[in-house]
C-alpha cells in the first residue's frame, strides 16, 4: 500500500492510503475481503501510532478497483478508521 498524503488538523492526524483490495466478486454481489488484509492494515496503523503523538487519528484506505454505484457512476471503494481516546471506530 502507498501512503498518498498526511495532514494534521489541530490534535488530529489524517492519513490517506491507496492500494488495498477491499472487495472481490461474490456469487451475487461484491464481497468485502477485509479479513484477508487485516495484517497489512494493523501494521500500517501500528506504525502510524508509533510515529506521531496525536489525540485522534483518521485513516482513509482507498481500494484498487472501481465499482459502480446505484447511479451507474464509477466509484473507488474506501474504508475509514478512527482512533480516539484509545478506541477504534
C-alpha positions, 0 to 999 in steps of 0.5 A: 500500500502507498501512503498518498498524503498526511495532514494534521488538523489541530490534535488530529492526524489524517492519513490517506492510503491507496492500494488495498483490495477491499472487495472481490466478486461474490456469487451475487454481489461484491464481497468485502475481503477485509479479513484477508488484509487485516495484517497489512492494515494493523501494521500500517496503523501500528506504525502510524501510532508509533510515529506521531503523538496525536489525540485522534487519528483518521485513516482513509484506505482507498481500494484498487478497483472501481465499482459502480454505484446505484447511479451507474457512476464509477466509484473507488471503494474506501474504508475509514478508521478512527482512533480516539481516546484509545478506541477504534471506530 
